[in-house]
């Protein structure tokens, strides 16, 4: 039985650089028929230009799994810390997100 558990384990390595993380206060999501593209951006007050800090490309199946996992984690967080208050998202200028993703 223990052998079966060892076969299902995945060894994940996290480098120091990646472990530090990247702060993002804006995400833009685009998709094509084969992929979802998540661009994480840091917008600074008073700075008219923002740069994509990280891009993650997912298959549609993995995008759906991510949404479900995020929802589960938000529910667990709110159960411990109370409801997360959200504000209306800022209105972005046309073309801010760049071209629509295509396969």
Secondary structure, DSSP 8 states (H G I E B T S, - for coil): -HHHHHHH-------HHHHH----SEEEEEE-SS-EEEEEEE--TT-S--EEEEEEEE-HHHHHHHHHHHHHHHHHHHHHH------------TTTT-S----
